[in-house]
Amino acid sequence: MPYRAKRERNPAVTVAVSHELDEILRARAAANHRSVTKEVVFLIETALGCSSEQVREAIHLLYKAGIEVTEPGTAQPA
């Protein structure tokens, strides 16, 4: 049987929201063809100015330029 590495789970965050906000999030998620969780993550990434896709694209461009990325940065937007 081949060895399979355990997949690390992302940390979970629980947030209580009003019924109105829950309805808005569910409607946005449905309109954007995402789960509520993925919609919330998208909104947080957008608010922080850094999406997972932007990070992947930036790392890819650095790789193409011959710049090695060994550790993710921790700087926050100004």
Backbone as CSV, one residue per row, in Angstrom:
resi,resn,N_x,N_y,N_z,CA_x,CA_y,CA_z,C_x,C_y,C_z
1,MET,0.845,-1.182,0.000,0.000,0.000,0.000,0.889,1.245,0.000
2,PRO,0.654,2.206,-0.920,1.496,3.397,-0.990,1.289,4.293,0.224
3,TYR,2.368,4.979,0.596,2.329,5.906,1.727,1.619,7.184,1.308
4,ARG,0.723,7.637,2.130,0.037,8.904,1.869,0.264,9.827,3.052
5,ALA,0.809,10.984,2.771,1.050,11.967,3.835,-0.284,12.490,4.348
6,LYS,-0.339,12.745,5.642,-1.546,13.334,6.211,-1.711,14.746,5.687
7,ARG,-2.923,15.080,5.361,-3.200,16.451,4.919,-3.419,17.309,6.143
8,GLU,-2.705,18.404,6.188,-2.898,19.342,7.290,-4.211,20.067,7.090
9,ARG,-4.950,20.207,8.166,-6.203,20.939,8.108,-5.936,22.400,8.442
10,ASN,-6.649,23.256,7.759,-6.553,24.678,8.067,-7.204,24.930,9.422
11,PRO,-6.711,25.899,10.161,-7.333,26.227,11.444,-8.780,26.682,11.230
12,ALA,-9.648,26.306,12.130,-11.054,26.698,12.049,-11.297,27.918,12.922
13,VAL,-12.175,28.784,12.455,-12.576,29.965,13.208,-14.103,29.958,13.259
14,THR,-14.657,30.112,14.433,-16.104,30.164,14.587,-16.509,31.593,14.909
15,VAL,-17.485,32.089,14.166,-17.944,33.466,14.351,-19.469,33.458,14.424
16,ALA,-20.007,34.088,15.444,-21.457,34.240,15.558,-21.875,35.499,14.813
17,VAL,-22.879,35.383,13.940,-23.367,36.526,13.172,-24.870,36.639,13.361
18,SER,-25.390,37.811,13.059,-26.836,38.029,13.151,-27.537,37.228,12.052
19,HIS,-28.833,37.041,12.215,-29.610,36.337,11.189,-29.565,37.088,9.863
20,GLU,-29.570,38.408,9.946,-29.534,39.221,8.729,-28.213,39.029,7.978
21,LEU,-27.105,39.035,8.712,-25.805,38.847,8.078,-25.686,37.431,7.519
22,ASP,-26.231,36.454,8.221,-26.225,35.074,7.731,-26.954,34.984,6.394
23,GLU,-28.107,35.636,6.291,-28.867,35.631,5.038,-28.078,36.288,3.908
24,ILE,-27.412,37.390,4.227,-26.609,38.092,3.216,-25.458,37.210,2.748
25,LEU,-24.749,36.586,3.690,-23.622,35.713,3.333,-24.086,34.534,2.480
26,ARG,-25.205,33.919,2.859,-25.729,32.785,2.083,-26.128,33.208,0.671
27,ALA,-26.741,34.388,0.552,-27.140,34.886,-0.768,-25.915,35.195,-1.630
28,ARG,-24.903,35.846,-1.035,-23.661,36.139,-1.776,-22.981,34.857,-2.222
29,ALA,-22.892,33.892,-1.304,-22.237,32.625,-1.619,-22.947,31.938,-2.784
30,ALA,-24.259,31.898,-2.741,-25.020,31.265,-3.826,-24.816,32.008,-5.147
31,ALA,-24.846,33.333,-5.098,-24.660,34.139,-6.310,-23.273,33.950,-6.913
32,ASN,-22.276,33.681,-6.053,-20.893,33.514,-6.513,-20.491,32.054,-6.663
33,HIS,-21.465,31.148,-6.536,-21.223,29.706,-6.689,-20.133,29.215,-5.748
34,ARG,-20.214,29.678,-4.482,-19.264,29.272,-3.452,-20.034,28.790,-2.225
35,SER,-19.342,28.034,-1.392,-19.911,27.708,-0.089,-19.850,28.966,0.771
36,VAL,-20.598,28.967,1.864,-20.558,30.115,2.768,-19.142,30.289,3.319
37,THR,-18.497,29.181,3.654,-17.125,29.247,4.170,-16.194,29.898,3.155
38,LYS,-16.265,29.456,1.904,-15.384,30.027,0.876,-15.709,31.492,0.616
39,GLU,-16.980,31.859,0.736,-17.353,33.267,0.569,-16.769,34.113,1.692
40,VAL,-16.845,33.629,2.918,-16.285,34.360,4.057,-14.774,34.511,3.904
41,VAL,-14.089,33.437,3.507,-12.639,33.505,3.296,-12.320,34.517,2.200
42,PHE,-13.081,34.492,1.113,-12.875,35.452,0.023,-13.026,36.885,0.532
43,LEU,-14.066,37.136,1.326,-14.298,38.486,1.845,-13.178,38.932,2.779
44,ILE,-12.692,38.023,3.612,-11.590,38.359,4.522,-10.323,38.660,3.724
45,GLU,-10.016,37.793,2.751,-8.819,38.020,1.921,-8.923,39.343,1.175
46,THR,-10.106,39.660,0.666,-10.304,40.915,-0.049,-10.110,42.105,0.890
47,ALA,-10.668,42.003,2.089,-10.531,43.095,3.059,-9.085,43.301,3.463
48,LEU,-8.317,42.219,3.522,-6.906,42.322,3.906,-6.014,42.643,2.710
49,GLY,-6.592,42.633,1.512,-5.841,42.992,0.317,-4.924,41.913,-0.192
50,CYS,-5.195,40.660,0.154,-4.302,39.591,-0.284,-5.087,38.291,-0.400
51,SER,-5.317,37.830,-1.615,-6.026,36.570,-1.798,-5.041,35.431,-2.022
52,SER,-5.479,34.234,-1.777,-4.638,33.055,-2.003,-4.172,32.999,-3.450
53,GLU,-5.056,33.342,-4.371,-4.696,33.323,-5.790,-3.617,34.359,-6.084
54,GLN,-3.706,35.539,-5.474,-2.682,36.561,-5.674,-1.341,36.094,-5.136
55,VAL,-1.346,35.430,-4.005,-0.107,34.908,-3.424,0.500,33.864,-4.343
56,ARG,-0.313,32.919,-4.817,0.195,31.884,-5.728,0.769,32.502,-7.000
57,GLU,0.064,33.495,-7.546,0.533,34.148,-8.762,1.852,34.885,-8.517
58,ALA,1.960,35.582,-7.393,3.195,36.304,-7.066,4.363,35.345,-6.911
59,ILE,4.147,34.227,-6.219,5.211,33.240,-6.031,5.621,32.657,-7.373
60,HIS,4.637,32.405,-8.242,4.942,31.870,-9.576,5.797,32.861,-10.376
61,LEU,5.441,34.140,-10.320,6.218,35.151,-11.048,7.640,35.268,-10.490
62,LEU,7.777,35.190,-9.173,9.114,35.216,-8.576,9.923,34.002,-9.021
63,TYR,9.282,32.837,-9.043,9.955,31.617,-9.495,10.430,31.773,-10.937
64,LYS,9.550,32.313,-11.794,9.922,32.509,-13.202,11.090,33.482,-13.328
65,ALA,11.188,34.434,-12.392,12.275,35.413,-12.423,13.549,34.848,-11.794
66,GLY,13.494,33.613,-11.293,14.669,32.990,-10.705,14.896,33.349,-9.253
67,ILE,13.873,33.891,-8.603,13.988,34.268,-7.191,13.367,33.166,-6.355
68,GLU,14.158,32.624,-5.434,13.669,31.523,-4.608,12.876,32.064,-3.424
69,VAL,11.710,31.490,-3.204,10.864,31.856,-2.071,10.941,30.705,-1.084
70,THR,11.510,30.970,0.093,11.701,29.889,1.053,10.750,29.967,2.231
71,GLU,10.215,31.151,2.521,9.340,31.303,3.675,8.320,32.393,3.384
72,PRO,7.039,32.134,3.664,6.056,33.178,3.388,6.266,34.390,4.270
73,GLY,5.994,35.556,3.732,6.128,36.790,4.499,4.995,36.943,5.490
74,THR,5.215,37.819,6.457,4.179,38.060,7.458,3.770,39.516,7.492
75,ALA,4.255,40.304,6.553,3.912,41.729,6.535,2.437,41.906,6.258
76,GLN,1.855,42.910,6.880,0.459,43.212,6.655,0.368,44.484,5.855
77,PRO,-0.740,44.622,5.100,-0.892,45.824,4.284,-0.890,47.078,5.140
78,ALA,-0.343,48.148,4.588,-0.291,49.426,5.324,-1.612,50.116,5.307
